[in-house]
Amino acid sequence: MRSIHIRRALASVAAIAALAAALTPTANAAEPHKPAPLPGSHPDRATTESDTGQIPAATHLIARLYLGPRDPDGLDAFLTAVTTPTNPRYRHFLTPAQYERRFGLTPSARHRITQWLTSAHLRVTAKSPHYLQVSGTEGDFARAMGTSIHRYAGSGGTVQSPAGDVRVPASLSRDARAVEGLSFNVPATAQPLSHPEPHTSGQRVCSSYFGERPAPALPKAYGKTQTYAPCPYTARQLRRAYGVTASGASGKGRTIAIVGAYGSATAEQDANSYATLTGDQPFQSGQYRERVSPSDWNVTKACAPPTSWAGEQALDVDMAHGYAPDADILYAGANSCLDADLMDAESYVIDHRAADVISNSWAEVIHTSRPHLTPAVIKAWNLLFRQAAAEGIGVYFAAGDCGDQSPGAASGGFNCDPNTTQPQADFPSGSPWVTSVGATTLATTKDGGYAWETSMGDDLSILSPQDTAWEPIPGLFAFGSGGGPSDFSRPWYQRDTVPESFAHDHRVTPDISMEGDGALPVLIGRTDSGRFETVGYGGTSAATPAFAALQADAEQLSGHTLGFANPLLYMLRSAGVFHDIRDLSRPTAVIRDMGPNAGTYRFLLYTLGHDYGLKATKGYDMSTGLGSPAPAYLEWFRRHSGRPRRAPRPPR
């Protein structure tokens, strides 16, 4: 009886204490009805000095509210376990349904968010597991999100932005993570990272291997007669050089997704023609699939035209099929190059686990005089990549074709963002949850084997008016493999590999590299103006589907899904499975014959291994990453079908 009274007394004391705690304000207590700001939703560039006033309250706006995961700390812990090679939970991936049940927002949480929006007269016009799309007037958004929308004057013209940070109810701040669509008039856009050669007719001179055919009739460079560049590499040649042929791997049983914009109506036919022409096998029935909706395409001046993206698609499909000829290929074409549309295409693959690896040969930059990549978009992309890692999908992005992407590189580089304001890694390549793929210059032996590689970095010279010399020497920067520090903290898998002098505690790129030099391009097949043709293409766009397909080969040999590759790649840094690529010790150049109708620019001299602002050195470097996969790379997966015994240090 006495124990009952004691329990009642303790309960009373506890109730009084709880009531007192509830009535006593504390510095750390969250007030459930007080709005919480979404950091970064008011851009730093939108200053009081440049504020030209509020937009009309009746202005109609459309925005996306991106949703956060349930239990973000639990997701962090799960990702650490599932991607760390020696963890007992390594490769214990989730299905999309399991991910949604474990980390997706509950229906009740989504209902509360919807109630908050509709109570301010906003309308939910579209929804996905990742966002709610809402529309309404400026007044409606201001009422819901605690800030009006103003115009701001800038060097690139007048733009719009929230006048302060967007605010959401504190009780929803963990679930409603970012708002996109209210800031600026410059849409978030991406560009394909391929560099096609111009089509020219007539016979062109090229070498069957590096150094085969001298050009004695043309001026010397660096004191010696130079040779014609190798003919564009076919997928068949590249498979041999990187050890795929010897391994016997073909990607059988795996699926490679390629995400790009728009789509080509002749993609499968072109790939089959290319394969037949170069001695490979065309697709079997059902092996190639597309998910495109031309009636929904948003063809805008902000994007490269669909014909440019069609060339990118041809390059990606030919390389993926070439390196993994038995893998299934899914092309997911976004309705435009806008981030929102590309994200929809990417999320389709991830939400349905429609592929084992995803190749993305496009990029954009964060730091630009015409800013468009908002913190909201970056957060949304990174959460999507984390979901892919949880499901065991490897995501591969091209590292860029502009060296360090600095204004100096952009002043002459062919595939640079002219509005870049500082050296930087491209995005999404710089995300810590994707594998960044750089490009190299590959030379093969007389019998088609691997000879050497250097960094993809080309200085361009042309003939003088009298055709007596090359001008200038070593030339002007044309293109180079992208790389450098990103805006993200250094991930655990790079701590023991990337020198602090490179990283300064940031994620750096690239992670891995393969052939993609525009001076020694790969050969692809495409239909242009109704006519099928083969043409050379270069850039990290060529290297990215190549490595994604090589990963499909590795999965076939190991019998396991690899998922997010970086922790394993960095664990293998000392296993002898990569070519350690370095800059050339002496000037090395090739002459590219562009064909008789190229006129003054028929003959071009490319000085190789001159990446802009980046050096290829011993060990990891920001031009080629860990290097390129040697034949021992695929052999390692054949011999190690179980869990590796060593691992990088897990994240703190």
PEBELPE-V327322 format. One record per backbone hydrogen bond with DSSP energy under -1.0 kcal/mol. CO is the residue of the C=O (numbers start at 1). NH is the residue of the N-H. Records with the same first field share a line. If there is no record, write none. Layout:
# PEBELPE-V327322
CO = NH ; NH
This chain:
# PEBELPE-V327322
1 = 5
2 = 6
3 = 7
4 = 8
5 = 9
6 = 10
7 = 11
8 = 12
9 = 13
10 = 14
11 = 15
12 = 16
13 = 17
14 = 18
15 = 19
16 = 20
17 = 21
18 = 22
19 = 23
20 = 24
31 = 34
32 = 171
36 = 168
38 = 41
43 = 46
45 = 47
50 = 153
53 = 151
56 = 59
57 = 139
59 = 138
61 = 136
63 = 134
64 = 180
65 = 132
66 = 177 ; 178
71 = 75
72 = 76
73 = 77
74 = 78
75 = 79
76 = 80
77 = 81
78 = 82
79 = 83
82 = 91
84 = 87
87 = 90
89 = 92
91 = 93
95 = 99
96 = 100
97 = 101
98 = 102
99 = 103
100 = 104
103 = 70
106 = 110
107 = 111
108 = 112
109 = 113
110 = 114
111 = 115
112 = 116
113 = 117
114 = 118
115 = 119
117 = 120 ; 122
118 = 121
123 = 135
126 = 133
130 = 67
131 = 128
132 = 65
133 = 125 ; 126
134 = 63
135 = 123
136 = 61
137 = 141
138 = 142
139 = 143
140 = 144
141 = 145
142 = 146
145 = 167
148 = 163
149 = 55
150 = 161
151 = 52
152 = 159
154 = 157
159 = 152
160 = 184
161 = 150
166 = 38
168 = 36
169 = 172
170 = 173
172 = 175 ; 176
175 = 68
178 = 66
180 = 64
188 = 339
191 = 363
193 = 541
195 = 538
207 = 231
209 = 212
213 = 228
215 = 218
221 = 224
224 = 221
226 = 215
227 = 591
229 = 207
233 = 523
234 = 238
235 = 239
236 = 240
237 = 241
238 = 242
239 = 244 ; 245
240 = 243
243 = 247
244 = 248
250 = 326
251 = 254
254 = 328
255 = 356 ; 357
256 = 330
257 = 359
258 = 332
260 = 334
264 = 267
266 = 270
267 = 271
268 = 272
269 = 273
270 = 274
271 = 275
272 = 276
273 = 277
274 = 278
275 = 280
276 = 279
284 = 287
287 = 329
289 = 331
291 = 333
293 = 296
294 = 297
300 = 303
305 = 308 ; 309
306 = 310
307 = 311
308 = 312
309 = 313
310 = 314
311 = 315
312 = 316
313 = 317
314 = 318
315 = 319
316 = 320
317 = 321
318 = 322
319 = 323
320 = 324
324 = 327
328 = 256
329 = 289
330 = 258
331 = 291
332 = 260
334 = 262
335 = 298
337 = 190
338 = 342
339 = 343
340 = 344
341 = 345
342 = 346
343 = 347
344 = 348
345 = 349
346 = 350
347 = 351
348 = 352
349 = 354
356 = 394
357 = 257
358 = 396
359 = 259
360 = 398
361 = 193
363 = 191
364 = 427
367 = 421
372 = 374
374 = 378
375 = 379
376 = 380
377 = 381
378 = 382
379 = 383
380 = 384
381 = 385
382 = 386
383 = 387
384 = 388
385 = 389
386 = 390
387 = 391
388 = 393
390 = 94
394 = 358
395 = 435
396 = 360
397 = 437
400 = 482
401 = 480
402 = 405
403 = 483
404 = 424
406 = 410
407 = 411
409 = 412 ; 413
417 = 420
419 = 369
426 = 430
427 = 364
428 = 431
431 = 434
435 = 397
436 = 511 ; 512
437 = 399
438 = 514
439 = 456
440 = 516 ; 517
441 = 454
443 = 451 ; 452
445 = 448
449 = 445
452 = 443
454 = 441
455 = 457
456 = 481
457 = 610
458 = 478
459 = 607
460 = 476
461 = 605
462 = 471
464 = 467
469 = 464
471 = 462
476 = 460
478 = 414
479 = 458
480 = 403
484 = 509
485 = 425
488 = 507
491 = 494
492 = 495
494 = 498
499 = 502 ; 503
500 = 504
505 = 490
507 = 486
509 = 484
511 = 626
512 = 438
514 = 440
516 = 539
521 = 233
522 = 537
524 = 535
526 = 533
528 = 531
531 = 528
533 = 526
535 = 524
536 = 197
537 = 522
538 = 195
539 = 542
540 = 544
543 = 547
544 = 548
545 = 549
546 = 550
547 = 551
548 = 552
549 = 553
550 = 554
551 = 555
552 = 556
553 = 557
554 = 558
555 = 559
565 = 569
566 = 570
567 = 571
568 = 572
570 = 573
572 = 575
577 = 630
579 = 628
588 = 608
590 = 606
591 = 229
592 = 604
595 = 598
598 = 601
599 = 602
602 = 594
604 = 592
605 = 461
606 = 590
607 = 459
612 = 404
616 = 583
621 = 625
624 = 627
625 = 621
627 = 513
628 = 579
630 = 633
631 = 635
632 = 636
633 = 637
634 = 638
635 = 639
636 = 640
